[in-house]
Amino acid sequence: MSENFTSAYPSSKRIGLLGGMSAASSQLYYAELCRLTQAERGGLSSPDLMLRSLDFAPLEAWMAAGNWEAIANTLSREACQLQAAGAEVIALATNTMHNVAEEIEAVIDVPFVHIADATAAALNAAGSKTPGLIGTQFTMEQTFYLDRLRDQGLDPLVPGASSRSLINDIIFGELCKGIVQEDSTDTFIKAASELAFDGADSLILGCTEVCMLLNEDNTPLPVFDTTAIHCEAILKAAWDR
């Protein structure tokens, strides 16, 4: 009886999602993973998922202090705990924390779905070569993300220094708290327009909260939403596609 019951439904590996960074983006991830699963499988289908939502406050303080070792140790430990609890695919529901992706991958024995790899694949499939990137200062300025894109044949552009600082302040001061303000939307639209002027042929929403402000309707460039792209890649890994 149980064998007939389970065989009637497509199989899925269990997803282990490291979230809480921020809580706002983790809500977006869960909603999108559920939406995609429902669209693909119908009925009452939902993703086979474990979410480990961490307290973002100490992690953000470590980021500000440049203590990436503490972040790597924490997220690596949590990834191992997800694996021990049965996760068969692990993902990090944040762009910026992929600065320690290699450390996480080194301690787990299950596939890790990297957000920059999924984004690069989507850009290449669309024929984009010079994407603009809007995210936290860490993502826009450090090499862990930009080099991952460059390694896959892309030539990413970022906003100027003053825009990067303002964007970062809005992400941490507003978006991570679920706050959306019209003047902040205008700031992000202006940054996207400047990237288009500088030669960008597409726009990466390179922070998982940026989709709260920017979309295809209010930017001059084709938009690549890393949250949506990552969720699709996570499900493909879970479904062995």
C-alpha positions as CSV (number, residue, x, y, z in Angstrom):
1,M,0.0,0.0,0.0
2,S,2.7,2.5,1.0
3,E,4.8,1.5,-2.0
4,N,1.9,2.2,-4.4
5,F,1.2,5.5,-2.7
6,T,4.7,6.8,-2.9
7,S,5.2,5.6,-6.5
8,A,2.3,7.8,-7.6
9,Y,4.3,10.9,-6.8
10,P,7.6,12.2,-8.3
11,S,10.6,11.6,-6.0
12,S,12.6,14.5,-4.5
13,K,15.8,14.9,-2.6
14,R,15.3,16.7,0.7
15,I,16.4,20.3,0.6
16,G,18.4,21.9,3.4
17,L,18.1,25.6,3.3
18,L,20.3,27.9,5.4
19,G,18.3,31.1,5.9
20,G,17.5,34.0,8.2
21,M,20.0,36.2,6.4
22,S,17.7,38.0,6.3
23,A,14.4,36.8,7.4
24,A,12.8,38.9,4.6
25,S,14.7,37.0,1.9
26,S,14.0,33.6,3.5
27,Q,10.3,34.3,3.3
28,L,10.8,35.1,-0.4
29,Y,12.7,31.8,-0.9
30,Y,10.0,29.7,0.8
31,A,7.2,31.3,-1.2
32,E,9.1,30.9,-4.5
33,L,10.1,27.3,-3.8
34,C,6.4,26.5,-3.0
35,R,5.2,28.4,-6.1
36,L,7.6,26.6,-8.4
37,T,6.8,23.2,-6.9
38,Q,3.0,23.8,-7.2
39,A,3.4,25.0,-10.8
40,E,5.5,21.9,-11.8
41,R,3.7,19.2,-9.8
42,G,0.2,20.5,-9.2
43,G,-2.2,19.2,-6.6
44,L,-1.1,19.8,-3.1
45,S,2.6,19.4,-3.9
46,S,5.1,21.4,-1.8
47,P,8.9,21.1,-1.5
48,D,10.5,18.5,0.7
49,L,12.4,21.1,2.7
50,M,14.2,21.9,6.0
51,L,14.8,25.5,6.7
52,R,17.4,26.5,9.3
53,S,16.7,30.1,10.1
54,L,19.6,31.7,11.9
55,D,19.7,34.9,14.0
56,F,21.1,37.4,11.5
57,A,22.2,40.0,14.1
58,P,25.5,38.3,15.1
59,L,26.3,37.3,11.6
60,E,25.8,40.9,10.4
61,A,28.0,42.2,13.2
62,W,30.8,39.7,12.1
63,M,30.4,40.9,8.5
64,A,30.8,44.5,9.6
65,A,33.9,43.6,11.6
66,G,35.3,41.5,8.7
67,N,35.2,38.4,10.8
68,W,34.4,36.0,8.0
69,E,36.1,33.1,9.8
70,A,33.4,33.2,12.5
71,I,30.7,33.2,9.8
72,A,32.3,30.3,7.9
73,N,32.6,28.3,11.1
74,T,28.9,29.0,12.0
75,L,27.5,28.2,8.6
76,S,29.6,25.2,8.1
77,R,28.4,23.8,11.4
78,E,24.8,24.5,10.5
79,A,25.2,22.9,7.1
80,C,26.6,19.7,8.7
81,Q,23.6,19.7,11.0
82,L,21.2,19.9,8.1
83,Q,23.0,17.1,6.4
84,A,22.9,15.0,9.6
85,A,19.1,15.7,9.8
86,G,18.6,14.3,6.3
87,A,19.2,17.1,3.9
88,E,20.3,15.7,0.5
89,V,20.8,19.1,-1.2
90,I,22.0,22.2,0.6
91,A,21.7,25.8,-0.4
92,L,22.4,29.2,1.2
93,A,19.5,31.6,0.9
94,T,21.6,34.7,0.5
95,N,24.1,36.1,-2.0
96,T,26.5,37.8,0.4
97,M,27.1,34.7,2.6
98,H,28.4,32.8,-0.5
99,N,31.7,34.5,0.5
100,V,32.1,31.4,2.6
101,A,30.6,28.9,0.2
102,E,33.9,27.0,-0.3
103,E,34.2,26.5,3.4
104,I,30.7,25.0,3.5
105,E,31.2,22.8,0.5
106,A,34.4,21.4,2.1
107,V,32.6,20.0,5.1
108,I,29.5,18.5,3.5
109,D,29.0,15.3,1.4
110,V,25.9,16.4,-0.5
111,P,25.5,18.8,-3.4
112,F,25.7,22.5,-2.7
113,V,23.7,24.7,-5.1
114,H,25.8,27.9,-5.6
115,I,23.7,31.0,-6.4
116,A,26.3,32.7,-8.6
117,D,26.7,29.6,-10.7
118,A,23.0,29.4,-11.3
119,T,22.9,33.1,-12.1
120,A,25.8,32.8,-14.6
121,A,24.1,29.9,-16.3
122,A,20.9,31.9,-16.7
123,L,22.8,34.9,-18.1
124,N,24.8,32.8,-20.5
125,A,21.6,31.0,-21.7
126,A,20.0,34.4,-22.4
127,G,23.1,35.6,-24.3
128,S,24.0,38.3,-21.8
129,K,27.7,39.2,-21.6
130,T,28.0,42.4,-19.5
131,P,25.5,42.2,-16.6
132,G,25.2,45.0,-14.1
133,L,25.2,43.8,-10.5
134,I,23.3,45.4,-7.6
135,G,23.8,43.9,-4.2
136,T,25.5,44.5,-0.9
137,Q,28.9,46.2,-0.9
138,F,30.4,42.9,0.0
139,T,29.0,41.3,-3.2
140,M,29.7,44.3,-5.4
141,E,33.2,44.9,-4.2
142,Q,34.8,41.6,-3.1
143,T,36.0,39.0,-5.6
144,F,34.1,35.9,-4.3
145,Y,31.0,36.7,-6.5
146,L,32.5,38.8,-9.3
147,D,35.2,36.2,-10.1
148,R,32.6,33.4,-10.1
149,L,30.8,35.3,-12.8
150,R,34.0,36.1,-14.7
151,D,35.0,32.4,-14.6
152,Q,31.9,31.7,-16.6
153,G,32.7,34.2,-19.4
154,L,30.8,37.2,-18.0
155,D,32.1,40.8,-17.6
156,P,30.0,42.2,-14.7
157,L,29.7,45.9,-14.0
158,V,28.9,47.5,-10.6
159,P,27.7,51.0,-9.7
160,G,30.0,53.8,-8.6
161,A,31.4,54.0,-5.0
162,S,28.8,56.4,-3.7
163,S,25.9,54.4,-5.1
164,R,27.3,51.2,-3.7
165,S,27.4,52.7,-0.2
166,L,23.9,54.0,-0.4
167,I,22.6,50.7,-1.9
168,N,24.2,48.8,1.0
169,D,22.7,51.1,3.6
170,I,19.2,50.6,2.1
171,I,19.6,46.8,2.0
172,F,20.6,46.5,5.6
173,G,18.7,49.4,7.0
174,E,15.4,48.8,5.2
175,L,15.0,45.7,3.0
176,C,16.4,43.2,5.6
177,K,13.7,44.5,7.9
178,G,11.0,44.2,5.3
179,I,10.7,48.0,4.8
180,V,10.0,49.2,1.3
181,Q,10.2,53.0,0.6
182,E,9.5,54.9,-2.6
183,D,12.7,57.0,-2.4
184,S,14.8,53.9,-2.0
185,T,13.1,52.4,-5.0
186,D,14.1,55.5,-6.9
187,T,17.7,55.2,-5.8
188,F,17.9,51.6,-7.1
189,I,16.2,52.5,-10.4
190,K,18.8,55.3,-10.8
191,A,21.6,52.9,-10.2
192,A,20.2,50.5,-12.7
193,S,19.9,53.3,-15.3
194,E,23.5,54.3,-14.7
195,L,24.6,50.7,-15.2
196,A,22.7,50.7,-18.5
197,F,24.4,53.9,-19.5
198,D,27.8,52.3,-18.7
199,G,27.1,49.5,-21.1
200,A,25.4,46.8,-19.0
201,D,23.2,44.5,-21.2
202,S,21.2,43.0,-18.2
203,L,20.8,43.5,-14.5
204,I,21.5,41.0,-11.7
205,L,19.5,41.5,-8.6
206,G,22.5,40.3,-6.6
207,C,21.0,40.5,-3.2
208,T,18.1,38.3,-2.3
209,E,16.1,41.3,-1.0
210,V,16.6,43.5,-4.1
211,C,13.5,42.0,-5.8
212,M,11.5,43.9,-3.2
213,L,12.4,47.1,-5.1
214,L,13.4,46.3,-8.7
215,N,11.7,44.2,-11.4
216,E,11.3,44.0,-15.2
217,D,8.7,46.9,-15.1
218,N,10.8,49.6,-13.4
219,T,14.3,49.0,-14.8
220,P,15.7,49.7,-18.3
221,L,17.5,46.3,-18.5
222,P,16.4,42.6,-18.6
223,V,16.3,41.5,-15.0
224,F,17.9,38.4,-13.5
225,D,16.4,37.9,-10.1
226,T,18.9,35.7,-8.2
227,T,16.3,34.6,-5.7
228,A,14.0,33.2,-8.4
229,I,17.0,31.7,-10.4
230,H,18.4,30.1,-7.3
231,C,15.1,28.6,-6.2
232,E,14.7,27.0,-9.7
233,A,18.3,25.6,-9.5
234,I,17.7,24.2,-6.0
235,L,14.6,22.3,-7.2
236,K,16.3,21.0,-10.3
237,A,19.0,19.6,-8.0
238,A,16.4,18.1,-5.7
239,W,14.6,16.6,-8.7
240,D,17.8,15.4,-10.4
241,R,17.3,17.5,-13.5
